[in-house]
Amino acid sequence: MLNDIFNNIAKCRYCDRSFCFDVAENKSSRRGLASSISATCKYCGSSHGSMTSNSVPAGYEVNLRLFMV
C-alpha cells in the first residue's frame, strides 16, 4: 500500500520517471516504533532512505502520520 501511494505522488529526480519506486523497510534498523524506509528507483538505481521518527536523547519521536483523503 505504501509503495502504491509513494509511486502516485513521487517522481525520480535523477531519471525523471514516474511510477518507478520500490519502497521497503529495513527491518534490521527498527528501534521501537521507529524504522528506516528506503525508496529505490527501478530504472536508474538511485535510492533515498529516511527514519520514520526523529532521534531524541531518550529514544525516538513518533511523529510520522500517513493518511488517505
VENGIPE-V983001 format. One record per helix or strand. SS is the DSSP state (alpha for helix, beta for strand). FROM is the first residue (numbers start at 0). TO is the last residue. If there is no record, write none. Layout:
# VENGIPE-V983001
ss->SS from->FROM to->TO
ss->SS from->FROM to->TO
This chain:
# VENGIPE-V983001
ss->alpha from->1 to->8
ss->beta from->10 to->10
ss->beta from->17 to->17
ss->beta from->20 to->30
ss->beta from->33 to->40
ss->beta from->46 to->50
ss->beta from->54 to->55
ss->beta from->58 to->59
